[in-house]
Amino acid sequence: MKNINGVLCAAPSIYWLGSNDRETDKFEGLWDLPMGVAYNSYLIDGEKTILIDTVKSAYTDDGFCRLAELLGGRPLDYIVVNHMEPDHSGALPTLRTLYPGVKYILNAKTAEMMKNFYGIDGPFEIVKDGDTLDISGRRLVFAFTPMVHWPESMVTYDATDKILFSNDIFGGFGALEGGIFDDEANLDRAIDEMMRYYVNIVGRFAAPAQKALAKVRTLDISLICPSHGPIWRTDPNRVISLYEKWSRQETESGVVVVYGSMYGNTKSASDAICRSLSLAGVKKVIVYDISRSNMSYVTTDIWRYSGLILSSCTYNMELYPPMAALLRLLENKNMKGRSIGLCGTYSWSSAALKEMREFVDKSKGGWTLVEPALEIKSRPTCDDMLLCAELGNNMARAVKS
């Protein structure tokens, strides 16, 4: 690998043209980005020039000044549009102005979205699932990956150099911190951010993700070039295996305790549950105050671990609003195969435990309820604390088994 014109060369005649975004606070307006996010685009530079995906509109200058340097006055012949979400397609109107003769390689659903988003109606090269295009001695294969995580999503495989341009698949949060490749990056950090991205962006679509991974497994891959996060060149199989694990919802032994408390009484019950978990030998106990925690971190740990305890007060005759929002999100993620414990508190109108039970019932066996399901009035008594300890002990047995 080498640098040419300041652009990292990902393979002979293939260049990374990415941008780092450390200004956006929340991805999709929802998910915290304390370490930013990278938008990756790639140029195949041959007799014909092919751009694979673009970047968010606010970050066109960074990569496309280098694109102009690489092209050196030559035209950009093709843009492959794998996915129309604006963090990947936002630069298309600017590129159309700079390179008015460019042709777009995309599928029929993408073509419709491009018209709706940007008023661009061609020229199009429409591809179908499994189609192959031979362009200037390079064979590109297109595999559709619908609902990972939009209906038009696809990936592009360069069969000549065995490179998978995977778009959102295998991507992650986090700006690139100098290291473009997996062997240059802080992988522990990158994988944590990749899992947080998977759970919150792709997680609901685990079944479509498994179908996409089955297609990926048929390819001989030397390099994975996602649209977010590092390029995987040292061990592409590692990132594929991680995605397979997450899509199967495989869990680690541990318990996430999420509480919502107004005046500290529900928090006290939650602390008693946590202590009993620890005494029962559970080393991985992760606690979140739902009023102060970004949902993306909470849902990621719930996805990661085999046990969950929800402890919530009642608020205005309903479940505490931040906890209710979490339950809506968990229901959307279609999580299954985990144990759950419940602790509801109230002072003058009981609702929290009832609504949390309804959430468990709606999962139709996706969550296994660990007893006792607690209901505490006003402030936990000594007897209540003993029941908290019993719940912690029973949950410990469930996750350790």
C-alpha positions in Angstrom: 0.0 0.0 0.0 1.2 3.5 -0.8 0.3 7.1 -0.9 -0.3 8.8 -4.3 -1.1 12.5 -4.5 -1.9 12.4 -0.8 -4.7 9.8 -1.4 -4.3 6.4 0.3 -4.1 3.6 -2.3 -6.2 0.7 -1.2 -5.1 -1.6 -4.0 -3.4 -1.0 -7.4 -5.4 1.8 -9.0 -8.0 1.9 -6.2 -8.1 4.9 -3.9 -9.8 5.9 -0.7 -11.5 9.3 -0.9 -13.0 9.5 2.6 -13.9 12.3 5.0 -14.0 12.5 8.8 -16.9 14.1 10.5 -16.2 15.3 14.0 -18.8 18.0 14.0 -22.1 16.1 13.8 -23.3 15.4 17.3 -25.9 12.7 16.5 -26.1 10.2 13.7 -29.5 10.3 12.1 -30.4 12.9 14.7 -30.5 10.1 17.3 -27.2 8.3 18.1 -24.4 10.0 19.9 -21.2 10.5 18.0 -18.5 11.3 20.7 -15.8 10.0 18.4 -17.3 11.2 15.1 -17.9 9.2 12.0 -16.1 8.6 8.7 -17.7 8.7 5.3 -15.8 6.5 2.8 -15.8 6.7 -0.9 -13.5 4.9 -3.4 -12.1 5.5 -6.9 -11.2 2.8 -9.3 -8.8 4.5 -11.7 -8.3 2.8 -15.0 -9.1 3.4 -18.6 -12.5 4.2 -17.3 -12.9 5.9 -13.9 -15.4 4.6 -11.4 -16.4 6.2 -8.1 -17.9 3.8 -5.6 -20.4 5.7 -3.4 -20.0 9.3 -2.3 -20.1 11.2 1.0 -22.4 13.5 3.0 -23.0 16.8 1.3 -21.2 18.9 3.9 -18.0 16.9 3.3 -17.6 17.1 -0.5 -14.5 19.3 -0.5 -12.3 17.0 1.5 -12.3 14.0 -0.7 -13.3 15.4 -4.1 -10.4 17.9 -4.2 -8.2 14.8 -4.2 -10.5 13.2 -6.7 -9.9 16.1 -9.1 -6.2 15.8 -8.6 -6.3 12.1 -9.4 -8.4 12.6 -12.5 -6.0 15.3 -13.7 -8.6 16.8 -16.0 -10.0 13.4 -17.2 -13.7 12.8 -16.9 -15.4 10.8 -14.2 -17.1 8.0 -16.2 -19.2 6.2 -13.6 -20.6 6.4 -10.1 -21.7 3.2 -8.5 -24.6 4.1 -6.1 -24.9 1.2 -3.6 -27.2 3.1 -1.2 -29.2 6.3 -1.3 -29.1 7.4 2.3 -27.8 11.0 2.3 -24.6 10.3 4.3 -23.5 8.3 1.2 -25.3 10.0 -1.6 -25.3 13.7 -0.5 -22.5 14.7 -2.9 -24.2 13.4 -6.0 -25.7 16.8 -7.0 -22.2 18.5 -6.7 -20.6 15.6 -8.7 -23.2 16.0 -11.4 -22.3 19.6 -11.8 -18.5 18.9 -11.8 -18.8 15.9 -14.1 -22.0 16.4 -16.2 -21.3 13.3 -18.4 -21.1 10.8 -15.6 -23.2 7.7 -15.8 -24.8 6.1 -12.7 -24.6 2.4 -12.0 -27.5 1.5 -9.7 -30.6 -0.7 -9.3 -34.1 0.2 -10.2 -35.2 1.1 -6.7 -32.1 3.3 -6.3 -32.9 5.1 -9.6 -36.4 6.0 -8.3 -34.9 7.3 -5.0 -32.3 9.3 -6.8 -35.1 11.1 -8.7 -37.0 11.7 -5.5 -34.0 13.0 -3.5 -32.0 15.0 -6.1 -34.1 15.2 -9.3 -31.4 13.2 -11.1 -33.0 11.0 -13.8 -30.0 9.5 -15.6 -28.1 8.5 -17.5 -28.5 5.2 -15.7 -27.0 1.7 -16.1 -29.6 -0.4 -14.2 -28.3 -3.6 -12.7 -30.1 -6.6 -11.2 -29.0 -8.9 -8.4 -26.0 -11.0 -9.6 -25.3 -8.9 -12.6 -21.7 -8.4 -13.8 -20.3 -5.5 -15.7 -16.9 -5.6 -17.4 -15.4 -2.1 -17.4 -11.9 -1.4 -18.7 -10.6 -4.9 -17.8 -12.3 -5.0 -14.4 -15.2 -7.2 -13.5 -17.8 -5.8 -11.1 -20.5 -8.0 -9.6 -23.5 -6.5 -7.9 -25.3 -8.3 -5.0 -28.6 -6.9 -3.6 -28.8 -6.7 0.2 -32.4 -5.4 0.7 -33.3 -4.1 4.2 -29.6 -3.9 5.3 -30.8 -1.4 6.1 -32.8 0.2 3.3 -34.8 -1.6 0.6 -32.5 -0.6 -2.3 -29.2 -1.4 -0.6 -26.6 -3.4 -2.5 -22.9 -4.2 -2.4 -20.3 -4.2 -5.2 -17.7 -6.9 -5.6 -14.6 -6.2 -7.7 -13.8 -9.8 -8.8 -10.5 -8.7 -10.4 -8.9 -7.7 -7.1 -11.3 -9.5 -4.8 -12.5 -6.4 -3.1 -15.9 -6.0 -1.5 -17.3 -2.5 -1.4 -19.9 -3.2 1.3 -21.4 0.2 2.0 -23.1 0.1 5.4 -22.4 -3.6 6.0 -19.3 -3.9 8.2 -19.4 -0.2 8.9 -19.1 1.5 12.3 -19.3 4.8 14.1 -16.0 6.7 14.8 -13.9 8.9 12.7 -10.7 7.5 11.4 -7.9 8.6 13.6 -5.0 8.4 11.1 -5.4 4.7 10.6 -7.3 3.8 7.5 -6.8 0.1 7.7 -7.7 -2.4 10.4 -4.0 -3.1 11.2 -3.4 0.6 11.7 -6.4 1.3 13.9 -7.3 0.8 17.6 -9.4 -2.3 16.8 -11.0 -2.6 20.3 -12.4 0.8 19.9 -13.3 0.3 16.3 -15.2 -3.0 17.0 -17.1 -1.5 19.9 -18.3 1.4 17.7 -19.0 -1.1 14.9 -21.2 -3.1 17.2 -23.0 0.0 18.4 -23.6 0.9 14.7 -24.9 -2.6 13.9 -27.3 -2.8 16.9 -28.8 0.7 16.3 -28.8 1.0 12.5 -29.0 -2.6 11.3 -30.1 -4.7 14.3 -33.8 -4.7 13.5 -33.0 -6.4 10.2 -31.1 -9.4 11.5 -32.8 -11.8 9.1 -32.0 -9.8 6.0 -28.5 -9.3 7.4 -28.0 -13.1 7.5 -29.2 -13.4 3.9 -26.7 -10.7 2.9 -23.9 -12.5 4.9 -24.7 -15.7 3.1 -24.0 -14.0 -0.2 -20.8 -12.4 1.1 -19.6 -15.9 2.3 -19.6 -17.1 -1.4 -17.1 -14.5 -2.4 -13.3 -14.7 -2.3 -12.5 -11.5 -0.4 -9.1 -10.0 0.1 -10.3 -6.5 1.2 -13.5 -5.1 2.7 -14.1 -1.5 2.0 -17.1 -0.2 4.0 -18.6 3.2 3.8 -17.9 3.9 7.5 -15.0 2.9 9.6 -11.7 1.2 8.7 -10.8 -0.8 5.6 -10.4 -4.5 6.5 -7.3 -5.9 4.8 -5.5 -8.0 7.4 -8.3 -10.3 8.4 -11.6 -9.6 6.5 -13.0 -12.9 7.9 -12.9 -11.5 11.4 -15.4 -8.7 10.7 -17.6 -11.1 8.8 -17.6 -13.5 11.7 -18.5 -10.6 14.1 -21.5 -9.6 11.9 -22.6 -13.2 11.8 -22.5 -13.4 15.6 -24.4 -10.2 16.1 -27.0 -11.1 13.5 -27.7 -14.4 15.3 -28.1 -12.4 18.5 -25.5 -14.5 20.3 -24.9 -13.1 23.8 -22.3 -13.0 26.5 -23.0 -13.9 30.1 -23.8 -10.7 31.9 -26.7 -8.5 33.1 -27.7 -5.0 32.1 -29.7 -3.1 34.8 -31.6 -0.1 33.5 -33.5 2.0 36.0 -35.7 5.1 35.9 -36.0 6.9 39.2 -37.4 10.3 40.2 -36.4 10.6 43.8 -34.0 7.7 44.4 -36.3 5.0 45.7 -36.3 3.0 42.4 -32.6 3.5 42.2 -32.2 2.0 45.8 -34.1 -1.1 44.7 -31.9 -1.3 41.6 -28.7 -1.1 43.6 -29.9 -3.9 45.8 -30.5 -6.1 42.7 -27.0 -5.2 41.4 -25.4 -6.2 44.7 -27.1 -9.5 44.7 -26.0 -10.2 41.2 -22.4 -9.5 42.2 -22.6 -11.7 45.3 -24.0 -14.4 43.1 -20.9 -14.3 40.9 -22.0 -12.2 38.0 -18.9 -10.1 37.1 -20.4 -8.2 34.1 -23.1 -6.0 35.6 -23.7 -2.9 33.6 -26.0 -0.2 35.0 -27.7 2.6 33.2 -29.8 5.5 34.5 -32.2 5.8 31.6 -32.8 9.5 32.2 -29.2 10.2 31.6 -28.0 7.6 29.1 -27.9 7.8 25.3 -30.1 4.9 24.0 -27.5 3.7 21.5 -25.2 2.6 24.4 -28.0 1.1 26.4 -29.4 -1.0 23.5 -25.9 -2.1 22.4 -25.2 -3.6 25.9 -28.6 -5.1 26.0 -27.9 -6.8 22.7 -24.5 -7.9 24.0 -25.5 -9.6 27.2 -27.9 -12.4 28.1 -29.7 -10.8 31.0 -31.7 -7.6 31.4 -33.4 -6.1 34.5 -35.7 -3.1 34.0 -36.5 -1.1 37.1 -38.9 1.8 36.7 -41.1 4.1 38.6 -44.6 5.1 37.6 -45.1 8.6 36.3 -48.5 10.3 35.9 -50.3 6.9 35.9 -48.0 5.6 33.1 -44.6 4.0 32.8 -41.8 6.5 33.3 -41.4 8.2 29.9 -37.7 7.5 29.3 -38.3 3.8 30.1 -41.3 3.7 27.8 -39.1 5.1 25.0 -36.6 2.3 25.7 -39.2 -0.4 25.5 -40.5 1.0 22.2 -36.9 0.8 20.9 -36.3 -2.7 22.2 -39.6 -3.9 20.6 -38.5 -2.4 17.3 -35.2 -4.3 17.5 -36.9 -7.7 17.7 -34.5 -8.9 20.4 -34.9 -12.5 21.5 -33.2 -15.3 23.5 -32.6 -13.2 26.6 -33.7 -13.3 30.2 -35.5 -10.4 31.7 -36.4 -9.3 35.3 -38.9 -6.5 36.2 -39.2 -4.1 39.1 -41.9 -1.5 39.1 -42.5 1.2 41.7 -45.4 3.5 42.4 -46.9 5.7 45.1 -50.6 6.3 44.3 -51.3 4.7 40.9 -49.7 1.4 39.8 -48.6 1.3 36.1 -44.9 0.6 35.6 -44.9 -3.2 36.3 -48.1 -3.7 34.2 -46.6 -1.9 31.2 -43.3 -3.7 31.4 -45.1 -7.1 31.7 -47.1 -6.2 28.5 -43.8 -5.6 26.8 -42.6 -9.1 27.8 -45.9 -10.7 26.7 -45.8 -9.0 23.3 -42.4 -10.6 22.6 -44.2 -14.0 22.4 -41.3 -15.8 24.1 -38.5 -13.6 22.9 -37.8 -12.7 26.5 -37.9 -15.2 29.3 -39.2 -13.7 32.5 -37.2 -14.3 35.7 -39.3 -14.2 38.8 -40.1 -12.6 41.1 -41.6 -9.6 39.2 -41.5 -6.9 41.9 -43.9 -4.1 42.6 -42.8 -1.7 45.3 -45.0 1.0 46.8 -43.4 4.4 47.5 -40.2 3.3 49.2 -38.6 -0.2 49.4 -39.0 -1.9 52.7 -36.7 -4.6 54.2 -39.0 -7.2 52.7 -38.8 -5.5 49.3 -35.0 -5.5 49.5 -35.1 -9.3 50.2 -37.2 -9.8 47.1 -34.7 -7.6 45.1 -32.0 -10.0 46.3 -34.1 -13.0 45.3 -34.5 -11.5 41.8 -30.8 -10.9 41.5 -30.0 -14.4 42.5 -32.5 -15.9 40.1 -31.2 -13.8 37.3 -27.6 -14.8 38.1 -28.6 -18.5 37.8 -30.3 -17.8 34.5 -27.3 -16.0 32.8 -24.7 -18.4 34.3 -26.6 -21.4 32.9 
